[in-house]
Amino acid sequence: MNQSKLLSEIRQQFESQITQVPAILGGNPFWPRGAPARLMPRNEIADEMARSLQGDQWAVYEGGEHAGLREDLAQRFPGRRPILTSSGTVAIELALRAAGVGPGDEVLLAAYDFEANFKNVLAVGAFPVLVDVVPECWTIDPLGLDAADSPRVTALIASHLHGQTPDWLRLRDWCQAREVVLIEDACQSPARYALRELLGAEINGESALENFVGEQPVGEIVAFSFGGSKPISAGRGGALLLSTERQEARLRLYTQRGNEAYPLSELQALVVRPQWKFLAAHDRYRGQQAMTIEMAWDELRGQRHVTSDRHNERSLVSLYKLGLWYEPEFWGGLSRGRLVAAAQAEGLPLAEGYSALHETHSSKRYRCAGDLVHASAAGRNVLQLHHTALSGSEQTTREVVAILLKLKEHADQLQSD
Ligand SMILES: *Cc1c(COP(=O)(O)O)cnc(C)c1O
């Protein structure tokens, strides 16, 4: 379906709701009950819990589930050494420790990134070096690495963010040539799928998404989160994939203190295990819904289509929050903050992106190369749509577009009120 047809169809279908007064100005919310529930294998989890509660195995430090999850991960990621942790934030800190990063070392990361990654570098006594992101995108720019490099750089953290994935192969080559440890922050996207199929998907539409082939992560160390908002959730928790015995030994020394210092419980492991099995199916579904929303978004922002990926390889990952690039000029000058407030009042789980790290931390706390303009722009322009908005029926996805249409058509009123 081409863009204009999609938007005008949705416009027509939801005409009466779109023309209503926005909820933030006193009208009825479009989604009074909020977003749909997340995709989750509820029955499988309930069965596993019921089985586990018949005995006391769930109440021990390390029973079968902890070992079982590690085994699942070892199978899914051949050649890796899985470690379970208490959160994704801790997983990144432990990744740095496993890589041997400490005082006197520098760590490269994007100037637009999850705040805890910056703090984790400080936590291990190392110094963050901020690198700009790809223009009109929000992942680290491999072309910015040379200017930021120094003999003290020992690791690079790169994150899957808002459905975009960094140029892993370039990052890996750069790191390998310098013996810098590449840490892949996969907390938002525990899976990534093959490019070939994806390029096909963009050409042929939905049908090509059937060729959905999982790819192995590229980072020498990979971090996952099972935190309460993530595609795989145990409320809390995380995991790491290490590559070498040396990394494992370093981590053991730090985390094994007679007892495990950053544990994942049996119950957490138990609820996480079935979710990995359903991940690809859920990712495929969310990916399809995201395509509809992105298509509509491109038109909503005034037909000015920007290819957000400089390396021109749009890869598909687990969608945690779908990133949308917001430019107020296409919305009659409506500020991003006001748009977000209005969207939330409608029940849509839309939020502002992160703040650029160099704009929220003292310049004494980091080093950087260049002026980080694209990271600043990302800090101003990124919107993130939570995955629950992609997890309802196809009809619900059209409602997401209708809510955005409603807000756009009332932009003047929203702004002046
Ligand atoms: C959520 C997240 C983390 C941390 O995960 P928690 O389990 O919430 O601590 C790290 N990096 C990124 C990019 C994230 O989105």
The ligand as an SDF file (V2000), in Angstrom:
LIG
                    3D

 15 15  0  0  0  0  0  0  0  0999 V2000
   17.3230   -0.6860   29.6160 C   0  0  0  0  0  0  0  0  0  0  0  0
   18.6840   -0.4840   29.0700 C   0  0  0  0  0  0  0  0  0  0  0  0
   19.8220   -0.8270   29.8080 C   0  0  0  0  0  0  0  0  0  0  0  0
   19.7860   -1.3050   31.2400 C   0  0  0  0  0  0  0  0  0  0  0  0
   18.9180   -2.3360   31.5100 O   0  0  0  0  0  0  0  0  0  0  0  0
   18.2280   -2.4910   32.9830 P   0  0  0  0  0  0  0  0  0  0  0  0
   17.9730   -3.9450   33.0810 O   0  0  0  0  0  0  0  0  0  0  0  0
   16.9910   -1.6610   32.9250 O   0  0  0  0  0  0  0  0  0  0  0  0
   19.2100   -2.0240   33.9890 O   0  0  0  0  0  0  0  0  0  0  0  0
   21.0540   -0.6410   29.2330 C   0  0  0  0  0  0  0  0  0  0  0  0
   21.1800   -0.1410   27.9960 N   0  0  0  0  0  0  0  0  0  0  0  0
   20.1210    0.2070   27.2520 C   0  0  0  0  0  0  0  0  0  0  0  0
   20.3440    0.7440   25.8840 C   0  0  0  0  0  0  0  0  0  0  0  0
   18.8380    0.0600   27.7690 C   0  0  0  0  0  0  0  0  0  0  0  0
   17.7760    0.4400   27.0360 O   0  0  0  0  0  0  0  0  0  0  0  0
  1  2  1  0
  2  3  1  0
  2 14  2  0
  3  4  1  0
  3 10  2  0
  4  5  1  0
  5  6  1  0
  6  7  2  0
  6  8  1  0
  6  9  1  0
 10 11  1  0
 11 12  2  0
 12 13  1  0
 12 14  1  0
 14 15  1  0
M  END
$$$$
